Amino acid sequence: MTGGPDTRGRPADAGAGASLNAARRAADLEWLAGGGTVDVVVVGGGITGAGVALDAASRGLSVALLERRDLAHGTSRWSSKLVHGGLRYLEHGDVGLAWESARERSRLMGRIAPHLVRPLPFVIPLHSGVARKAGAKAQAGLRVGDALRIGARTSRRVLPPSHRISALEARRLAPALAETGLRAALLSWDGQLEDDARLVVAVARTAAAHGARVITYAGVAAVRDDGVEAVDELTGAGFAVRARHVVLATGVWSGELIDGVALRPSRGSHLLIPAGKLGDPRAAVNVPVPGERGRWVFALPRADGLVAIGLTDVPADGPVPDTPCPSAEEETMLLEHASAALEVSLGPDDVAGRYAGLRPLLAGADEATADLSRRHAIVEDPATSALALVGGKLTTYRQMAQDAVDRLTDRRCRTARLPLVGAPAAPAGSPPRLARRYGAEAPAVAELGATEPLAPGVPVSEAELRWAVEHELALTVDDLADRRTRSGLVPEWREAVVAAAAGMIPAWSSSASESSTSAPSPS
Ligand SMILES: Cc1cc2nc3c(=O)[nH]c(=O)nc-3n(C[C@H](O)[C@H](O)[C@H](O)COP(=O)(O)OP(=O)(O)OC[C@H]3O[C@@H](n4cnc5c(N)ncnc54)[C@H](O)[C@@H]3O)c2cc1C
């Protein structure tokens, strides 16, 4: 078996092979198409596939990762961007899943990706309409969450313990919170990702630093017992990849390549509101949806002046769309629920952007999608012995990958203490946005171009675009706008990035570009 360099737990850096770009893709593709055999071919470049590629490569296995679009093209860019301790699983009585989440959160915030995950305070308002019994129950749940945090060894300096706060303090943290009848609030802490797509790219690049061959715009058409048949989506040329093991990490598309994976996708939608409209909150607000167990509507403050309002949970049976979009009903429901808890009344004109994603939930009898487990499963295809890794969530991607690769090799998993590229943090004095998004690589990004915003109110800089093309495998303008910089979340930002990106991307890439995926209008 061949393998990548042994970095023994040190952060991988671009010099050690973490740079991905068109030239490296072409060389890796040529090697694979020329008959090169790998130990593991991973299909799907979301967080699950990137996690498997990193796990296998860091154990010394040779790996190819094939993604039919771009890294993080699927569900992995449409999440709530929380690395959470699993409180909602406690409400469903699933302590094991909550513990797994709390433990993985600790690893991500402590060693694996502290540059991409930050503590976020959450306020649960206790209005006069909230029965005292319900408030006491919510507080008891937060205490169990604290116990899991302590058990997972997340220090209270990283995530302080939950406690009750006054109405005044609650409104200081979240100024738009409705004042009338506000008795007090509960304050707790969880992990927030700078950006989910950036986590995927960081995991994939760390895998590349360990020797993985990461090929985007390579769709797998068929699985065989000795590998896969694929198509180079940029040229239309077919090729085969020979591999000892095949792992499918194709999320909600898992049923397309093998039989026997029963999924019940559920759509979750978010709206993006300018933070100024809500008084520039420093804490998230979390309110239970009346009459629904374990369902909450939250307003999550994000960097770059936005607040994300979520989250819906709607069964999405039928054909899987390439880019899901919130329905008009979901948008109305989110605006109404959020407005009920806030001083301001939010309407459609306040929405700066919107997005929806499909959860790859494992099917269960007649349960509502909100009640289906967020656990993961490994399904073996009897015809080819390929493993499909399905379900789960972003927070637990590392454990999911470990479970899958344990089925392929006896070699010890090394990812629990393996920092991603960019860890642990940017040096002091780095431009704030670059520090948040690139960590230790921020100075290298800044060397590539101007770090000022491309236009007033547009947070993206020219340096980020150049870095994405040279080191992060951005092959199309859409890759730049919708995955690397996330400017696609706000139409005005996207326009500025598309204009600035002209000339940075080779002409051939236009054939791979999809139509705009930014802030689709509600259907
Ligand atoms: C609305 C919403 C909010 C969420 N919030 C959170 C959260 O806050 N925290 C959390 O921990 N989890 C959250 N999750 C869950 C989490 O986002 C998902 O579990 C996770 O992103 C799934 O990743 P994946 O890699 O399995 O799937 P995907 O990201 O969908 O990746 C699958 C990839 O496979 C590719 N593919 C498909 N078919 C082929 C083929 N034939 N050949 C090659 N490639 C192929 C696709 O293009 C895609 O890129 C949320 C989910 C949703 C929907």
Ligand as a Chemical Component Dictionary entry (heavy atoms), coordinates in Angstrom:
data_LIG
# 
_chem_comp.id                   LIG 
_chem_comp.type                 NON-POLYMER 
_chem_comp.pdbx_formal_charge   0 
_chem_comp.three_letter_code    LIG 
# 
loop_
_chem_comp_atom.comp_id 
_chem_comp_atom.atom_id 
_chem_comp_atom.alt_atom_id 
_chem_comp_atom.type_symbol 
_chem_comp_atom.charge 
_chem_comp_atom.model_Cartn_x 
_chem_comp_atom.model_Cartn_y 
_chem_comp_atom.model_Cartn_z 
_chem_comp_atom.pdbx_ordinal 
LIG C1  C1  C 0 -30.653 22.664 6.913  1  
LIG C2  C2  C 0 -29.598 21.818 7.550  2  
LIG C3  C3  C 0 -28.933 22.278 8.670  3  
LIG C4  C4  C 0 -27.935 21.502 9.251  4  
LIG N1  N1  N 0 -27.244 22.017 10.296 5  
LIG C5  C5  C 0 -26.259 21.302 10.860 6  
LIG C6  C6  C 0 -25.489 21.870 11.898 7  
LIG O1  O1  O 0 -25.668 23.032 12.275 8  
LIG N2  N2  N 0 -24.520 21.107 12.450 9  
LIG C7  C7  C 0 -24.291 19.830 12.034 10 
LIG O2  O2  O 0 -23.425 19.179 12.625 11 
LIG N3  N3  N 0 -24.968 19.268 11.012 12 
LIG C8  C8  C 0 -25.937 19.983 10.414 13 
LIG N4  N4  N 0 -26.639 19.471 9.354  14 
LIG C9  C9  C 0 -26.292 18.134 8.856  15 
LIG C10 C10 C 0 -25.113 18.190 7.889  16 
LIG O3  O3  O 0 -25.119 19.367 7.125  17 
LIG C11 C11 C 0 -25.129 16.981 6.958  18 
LIG O4  O4  O 0 -25.299 15.807 7.706  19 
LIG C12 C12 C 0 -23.835 16.855 6.159  20 
LIG O5  O5  O 0 -23.485 18.074 5.557  21 
LIG C13 C13 C 0 -23.952 15.772 5.103  22 
LIG O6  O6  O 0 -22.722 15.729 4.429  23 
LIG P1  P1  P 0 -22.424 14.644 3.312  24 
LIG O7  O7  O 0 -21.021 14.811 2.930  25 
LIG O8  O8  O 0 -22.848 13.301 3.801  26 
LIG O9  O9  O 0 -23.408 15.008 2.120  27 
LIG P2  P2  P 0 -23.208 16.165 1.008  28 
LIG O10 O10 O 0 -22.620 17.387 1.592  29 
LIG O11 O11 O 0 -24.513 16.320 0.314  30 
LIG O12 O12 O 0 -22.127 15.566 0.017  31 
LIG C14 C14 C 0 -22.429 14.586 -0.923 32 
LIG C15 C15 C 0 -21.603 14.896 -2.151 33 
LIG O13 O13 O 0 -21.646 13.793 -3.043 34 
LIG C16 C16 C 0 -21.585 14.308 -4.363 35 
LIG N5  N5  N 0 -22.073 13.266 -5.267 36 
LIG C17 C17 C 0 -23.323 12.767 -5.346 37 
LIG N6  N6  N 0 -23.372 11.815 -6.277 38 
LIG C18 C18 C 0 -22.135 11.700 -6.800 39 
LIG C19 C19 C 0 -21.569 10.885 -7.821 40 
LIG N7  N7  N 0 -22.293 9.979  -8.494 41 
LIG N8  N8  N 0 -20.250 11.024 -8.116 42 
LIG C20 C20 C 0 -19.488 11.936 -7.433 43 
LIG N9  N9  N 0 -19.993 12.729 -6.482 44 
LIG C21 C21 C 0 -21.290 12.613 -6.158 45 
LIG C22 C22 C 0 -22.466 15.546 -4.297 46 
LIG O14 O14 O 0 -22.188 16.441 -5.369 47 
LIG C23 C23 C 0 -22.113 16.106 -2.935 48 
LIG O15 O15 O 0 -21.089 17.080 -3.004 49 
LIG C24 C24 C 0 -27.630 20.227 8.738  50 
LIG C25 C25 C 0 -28.303 19.758 7.607  51 
LIG C26 C26 C 0 -29.267 20.553 7.009  52 
LIG C27 C27 C 0 -29.951 20.067 5.778  53 
# 
loop_
_chem_comp_bond.comp_id 
_chem_comp_bond.atom_id_1 
_chem_comp_bond.atom_id_2 
_chem_comp_bond.value_order 
_chem_comp_bond.pdbx_ordinal 
LIG C1  C2  SING 1  
LIG C2  C3  SING 2  
LIG C2  C26 DOUB 3  
LIG C3  C4  DOUB 4  
LIG C4  N1  SING 5  
LIG C4  C24 SING 6  
LIG N1  C5  DOUB 7  
LIG C5  C6  SING 8  
LIG C5  C8  SING 9  
LIG C6  O1  DOUB 10 
LIG C6  N2  SING 11 
LIG N2  C7  SING 12 
LIG C7  O2  DOUB 13 
LIG C7  N3  SING 14 
LIG N3  C8  DOUB 15 
LIG C8  N4  SING 16 
LIG N4  C9  SING 17 
LIG N4  C24 SING 18 
LIG C9  C10 SING 19 
LIG C10 O3  SING 20 
LIG C10 C11 SING 21 
LIG C11 O4  SING 22 
LIG C11 C12 SING 23 
LIG C12 O5  SING 24 
LIG C12 C13 SING 25 
LIG C13 O6  SING 26 
LIG O6  P1  SING 27 
LIG P1  O7  DOUB 28 
LIG P1  O8  SING 29 
LIG P1  O9  SING 30 
LIG O9  P2  SING 31 
LIG P2  O10 DOUB 32 
LIG P2  O11 SING 33 
LIG P2  O12 SING 34 
LIG O12 C14 SING 35 
LIG C14 C15 SING 36 
LIG C15 O13 SING 37 
LIG C15 C23 SING 38 
LIG O13 C16 SING 39 
LIG C16 N5  SING 40 
LIG C16 C22 SING 41 
LIG N5  C17 SING 42 
LIG N5  C21 SING 43 
LIG C17 N6  DOUB 44 
LIG N6  C18 SING 45 
LIG C18 C19 SING 46 
LIG C18 C21 DOUB 47 
LIG C19 N7  SING 48 
LIG C19 N8  DOUB 49 
LIG N8  C20 SING 50 
LIG C20 N9  DOUB 51 
LIG N9  C21 SING 52 
LIG C22 O14 SING 53 
LIG C22 C23 SING 54 
LIG C23 O15 SING 55 
LIG C24 C25 DOUB 56 
LIG C25 C26 SING 57 
LIG C26 C27 SING 58 
# 
